[in-house]
Amino acid sequence: MEQLQISSPLKEIWRALTFEEKKELETFAAFLLARRNLPKPQLMTDDISTKELMSLVMAGGSFDWLDDPREDVYSEKDGEEIEWPDKP
């Protein structure tokens, strides 16, 4: 069996850990090793499409205040006309 070489800083950290912290570190190390066997390394998040996200935001009601007529503070008379550059 191959002899494992542990760096001095890692040895010092290990000595400073409590029993509970050592168990937690062992669990995390086991997780890292298990993750190697996944088909491809993955972030542990769920993917959601833009369309699904937009539906969720619309259904959530967080932006309902924008439909309030009191939010219509601008009119067609506000601002300046846009001057588009000529096409080359």
PyMOL commands that place a pseudoatom at each C-alpha (Angstrom):
pseudoatom trace, name=CA, resn=MET, resi=1, chain=A, elem=C, hetatm=0, pos=[0.000, 0.000, 0.000]
pseudoatom trace, name=CA, resn=GLU, resi=2, chain=A, elem=C, hetatm=0, pos=[1.223, 3.503, -0.860]
pseudoatom trace, name=CA, resn=GLN, resi=3, chain=A, elem=C, hetatm=0, pos=[2.462, 5.634, 2.049]
pseudoatom trace, name=CA, resn=LEU, resi=4, chain=A, elem=C, hetatm=0, pos=[0.428, 8.841, 2.360]
pseudoatom trace, name=CA, resn=GLN, resi=5, chain=A, elem=C, hetatm=0, pos=[2.494, 12.005, 2.788]
pseudoatom trace, name=CA, resn=ILE, resi=6, chain=A, elem=C, hetatm=0, pos=[0.703, 14.648, 4.854]
pseudoatom trace, name=CA, resn=SER, resi=7, chain=A, elem=C, hetatm=0, pos=[2.045, 18.198, 4.893]
pseudoatom trace, name=CA, resn=SER, resi=8, chain=A, elem=C, hetatm=0, pos=[3.085, 19.810, 8.173]
pseudoatom trace, name=CA, resn=PRO, resi=9, chain=A, elem=C, hetatm=0, pos=[0.401, 22.540, 7.974]
pseudoatom trace, name=CA, resn=LEU, resi=10, chain=A, elem=C, hetatm=0, pos=[-2.264, 19.873, 7.494]
pseudoatom trace, name=CA, resn=LYS, resi=11, chain=A, elem=C, hetatm=0, pos=[-0.936, 17.920, 10.467]
pseudoatom trace, name=CA, resn=GLU, resi=12, chain=A, elem=C, hetatm=0, pos=[-1.122, 21.062, 12.625]
pseudoatom trace, name=CA, resn=ILE, resi=13, chain=A, elem=C, hetatm=0, pos=[-4.681, 21.739, 11.521]
pseudoatom trace, name=CA, resn=TRP, resi=14, chain=A, elem=C, hetatm=0, pos=[-5.676, 18.133, 12.266]
pseudoatom trace, name=CA, resn=ARG, resi=15, chain=A, elem=C, hetatm=0, pos=[-4.199, 18.344, 15.764]
pseudoatom trace, name=CA, resn=ALA, resi=16, chain=A, elem=C, hetatm=0, pos=[-6.110, 21.577, 16.476]
pseudoatom trace, name=CA, resn=LEU, resi=17, chain=A, elem=C, hetatm=0, pos=[-9.506, 20.123, 15.512]
pseudoatom trace, name=CA, resn=THR, resi=18, chain=A, elem=C, hetatm=0, pos=[-11.967, 18.806, 18.063]
pseudoatom trace, name=CA, resn=PHE, resi=19, chain=A, elem=C, hetatm=0, pos=[-13.219, 15.237, 17.795]
pseudoatom trace, name=CA, resn=GLU, resi=20, chain=A, elem=C, hetatm=0, pos=[-16.502, 16.465, 16.263]
pseudoatom trace, name=CA, resn=GLU, resi=21, chain=A, elem=C, hetatm=0, pos=[-14.653, 18.632, 13.721]
pseudoatom trace, name=CA, resn=LYS, resi=22, chain=A, elem=C, hetatm=0, pos=[-12.462, 15.681, 12.730]
pseudoatom trace, name=CA, resn=LYS, resi=23, chain=A, elem=C, hetatm=0, pos=[-15.582, 13.565, 12.110]
pseudoatom trace, name=CA, resn=GLU, resi=24, chain=A, elem=C, hetatm=0, pos=[-17.069, 16.382, 10.028]
pseudoatom trace, name=CA, resn=LEU, resi=25, chain=A, elem=C, hetatm=0, pos=[-13.855, 16.673, 7.996]
pseudoatom trace, name=CA, resn=GLU, resi=26, chain=A, elem=C, hetatm=0, pos=[-13.831, 12.911, 7.431]
pseudoatom trace, name=CA, resn=THR, resi=27, chain=A, elem=C, hetatm=0, pos=[-17.430, 13.083, 6.192]
pseudoatom trace, name=CA, resn=PHE, resi=28, chain=A, elem=C, hetatm=0, pos=[-16.564, 15.919, 3.812]
pseudoatom trace, name=CA, resn=ALA, resi=29, chain=A, elem=C, hetatm=0, pos=[-13.511, 14.054, 2.501]
pseudoatom trace, name=CA, resn=ALA, resi=30, chain=A, elem=C, hetatm=0, pos=[-15.693, 10.984, 1.874]
pseudoatom trace, name=CA, resn=PHE, resi=31, chain=A, elem=C, hetatm=0, pos=[-18.126, 13.227, -0.035]
pseudoatom trace, name=CA, resn=LEU, resi=32, chain=A, elem=C, hetatm=0, pos=[-15.275, 14.544, -2.212]
pseudoatom trace, name=CA, resn=LEU, resi=33, chain=A, elem=C, hetatm=0, pos=[-14.132, 11.013, -2.992]
pseudoatom trace, name=CA, resn=ALA, resi=34, chain=A, elem=C, hetatm=0, pos=[-17.668, 9.866, -3.810]
pseudoatom trace, name=CA, resn=ARG, resi=35, chain=A, elem=C, hetatm=0, pos=[-18.158, 12.862, -6.104]
pseudoatom trace, name=CA, resn=ARG, resi=36, chain=A, elem=C, hetatm=0, pos=[-15.267, 11.610, -8.251]
pseudoatom trace, name=CA, resn=ASN, resi=37, chain=A, elem=C, hetatm=0, pos=[-17.459, 8.708, -9.369]
pseudoatom trace, name=CA, resn=LEU, resi=38, chain=A, elem=C, hetatm=0, pos=[-20.234, 10.904, -10.719]
pseudoatom trace, name=CA, resn=PRO, resi=39, chain=A, elem=C, hetatm=0, pos=[-20.565, 10.853, -14.546]
pseudoatom trace, name=CA, resn=LYS, resi=40, chain=A, elem=C, hetatm=0, pos=[-19.274, 14.421, -14.623]
pseudoatom trace, name=CA, resn=PRO, resi=41, chain=A, elem=C, hetatm=0, pos=[-18.509, 16.745, -11.733]
pseudoatom trace, name=CA, resn=GLN, resi=42, chain=A, elem=C, hetatm=0, pos=[-21.631, 18.748, -10.993]
pseudoatom trace, name=CA, resn=LEU, resi=43, chain=A, elem=C, hetatm=0, pos=[-22.522, 21.715, -8.926]
pseudoatom trace, name=CA, resn=MET, resi=44, chain=A, elem=C, hetatm=0, pos=[-25.034, 20.709, -6.317]
pseudoatom trace, name=CA, resn=THR, resi=45, chain=A, elem=C, hetatm=0, pos=[-27.812, 22.989, -7.587]
pseudoatom trace, name=CA, resn=ASP, resi=46, chain=A, elem=C, hetatm=0, pos=[-30.948, 22.471, -9.606]
pseudoatom trace, name=CA, resn=ASP, resi=47, chain=A, elem=C, hetatm=0, pos=[-30.997, 23.882, -13.104]
pseudoatom trace, name=CA, resn=ILE, resi=48, chain=A, elem=C, hetatm=0, pos=[-34.034, 25.959, -14.022]
pseudoatom trace, name=CA, resn=SER, resi=49, chain=A, elem=C, hetatm=0, pos=[-34.746, 27.360, -17.456]
pseudoatom trace, name=CA, resn=THR, resi=50, chain=A, elem=C, hetatm=0, pos=[-35.266, 31.063, -18.072]
pseudoatom trace, name=CA, resn=LYS, resi=51, chain=A, elem=C, hetatm=0, pos=[-38.880, 30.370, -19.020]
pseudoatom trace, name=CA, resn=GLU, resi=52, chain=A, elem=C, hetatm=0, pos=[-39.506, 28.486, -15.754]
pseudoatom trace, name=CA, resn=LEU, resi=53, chain=A, elem=C, hetatm=0, pos=[-37.818, 31.243, -13.767]
pseudoatom trace, name=CA, resn=MET, resi=54, chain=A, elem=C, hetatm=0, pos=[-39.933, 33.922, -15.455]
pseudoatom trace, name=CA, resn=SER, resi=55, chain=A, elem=C, hetatm=0, pos=[-43.112, 31.941, -14.696]
pseudoatom trace, name=CA, resn=LEU, resi=56, chain=A, elem=C, hetatm=0, pos=[-42.072, 31.602, -11.079]
pseudoatom trace, name=CA, resn=VAL, resi=57, chain=A, elem=C, hetatm=0, pos=[-41.387, 35.332, -10.752]
pseudoatom trace, name=CA, resn=MET, resi=58, chain=A, elem=C, hetatm=0, pos=[-44.704, 36.227, -12.392]
pseudoatom trace, name=CA, resn=ALA, resi=59, chain=A, elem=C, hetatm=0, pos=[-46.659, 33.830, -10.176]
pseudoatom trace, name=CA, resn=GLY, resi=60, chain=A, elem=C, hetatm=0, pos=[-44.858, 34.986, -7.029]
pseudoatom trace, name=CA, resn=GLY, resi=61, chain=A, elem=C, hetatm=0, pos=[-46.412, 38.450, -7.080]
pseudoatom trace, name=CA, resn=SER, resi=62, chain=A, elem=C, hetatm=0, pos=[-43.236, 40.316, -6.118]
pseudoatom trace, name=CA, resn=PHE, resi=63, chain=A, elem=C, hetatm=0, pos=[-43.635, 42.713, -9.033]
pseudoatom trace, name=CA, resn=ASP, resi=64, chain=A, elem=C, hetatm=0, pos=[-47.412, 43.206, -8.859]
pseudoatom trace, name=CA, resn=TRP, resi=65, chain=A, elem=C, hetatm=0, pos=[-46.848, 46.752, -7.595]
pseudoatom trace, name=CA, resn=LEU, resi=66, chain=A, elem=C, hetatm=0, pos=[-45.727, 47.701, -11.108]
pseudoatom trace, name=CA, resn=ASP, resi=67, chain=A, elem=C, hetatm=0, pos=[-49.344, 47.331, -12.292]
pseudoatom trace, name=CA, resn=ASP, resi=68, chain=A, elem=C, hetatm=0, pos=[-50.442, 50.044, -9.849]
pseudoatom trace, name=CA, resn=PRO, resi=69, chain=A, elem=C, hetatm=0, pos=[-51.553, 53.148, -11.815]
pseudoatom trace, name=CA, resn=ARG, resi=70, chain=A, elem=C, hetatm=0, pos=[-49.691, 55.298, -9.279]
pseudoatom trace, name=CA, resn=GLU, resi=71, chain=A, elem=C, hetatm=0, pos=[-46.457, 53.849, -10.714]
pseudoatom trace, name=CA, resn=ASP, resi=72, chain=A, elem=C, hetatm=0, pos=[-47.188, 55.414, -14.119]
pseudoatom trace, name=CA, resn=VAL, resi=73, chain=A, elem=C, hetatm=0, pos=[-45.052, 58.459, -13.428]
pseudoatom trace, name=CA, resn=TYR, resi=74, chain=A, elem=C, hetatm=0, pos=[-43.809, 58.945, -16.982]
pseudoatom trace, name=CA, resn=SER, resi=75, chain=A, elem=C, hetatm=0, pos=[-45.699, 59.962, -20.104]
pseudoatom trace, name=CA, resn=GLU, resi=76, chain=A, elem=C, hetatm=0, pos=[-44.880, 60.043, -23.789]
pseudoatom trace, name=CA, resn=LYS, resi=77, chain=A, elem=C, hetatm=0, pos=[-43.892, 63.710, -23.310]
pseudoatom trace, name=CA, resn=ASP, resi=78, chain=A, elem=C, hetatm=0, pos=[-41.052, 62.790, -20.911]
pseudoatom trace, name=CA, resn=GLY, resi=79, chain=A, elem=C, hetatm=0, pos=[-37.505, 62.298, -22.101]
pseudoatom trace, name=CA, resn=GLU, resi=80, chain=A, elem=C, hetatm=0, pos=[-35.934, 63.110, -25.418]
pseudoatom trace, name=CA, resn=GLU, resi=81, chain=A, elem=C, hetatm=0, pos=[-36.339, 61.658, -28.838]
pseudoatom trace, name=CA, resn=ILE, resi=82, chain=A, elem=C, hetatm=0, pos=[-33.695, 59.094, -29.705]
pseudoatom trace, name=CA, resn=GLU, resi=83, chain=A, elem=C, hetatm=0, pos=[-31.394, 59.986, -32.548]
pseudoatom trace, name=CA, resn=TRP, resi=84, chain=A, elem=C, hetatm=0, pos=[-30.264, 56.835, -34.291]
pseudoatom trace, name=CA, resn=PRO, resi=85, chain=A, elem=C, hetatm=0, pos=[-26.937, 56.886, -36.115]
pseudoatom trace, name=CA, resn=ASP, resi=86, chain=A, elem=C, hetatm=0, pos=[-27.090, 56.517, -39.875]
pseudoatom trace, name=CA, resn=LYS, resi=87, chain=A, elem=C, hetatm=0, pos=[-26.315, 53.078, -41.231]
pseudoatom trace, name=CA, resn=PRO, resi=88, chain=A, elem=C, hetatm=0, pos=[-22.929, 52.914, -42.992]
for i in range(1, 88): cmd.bond("trace and resi %d" % i, "trace and resi %d" % (i + 1))
show_as sticks, trace
zoom trace
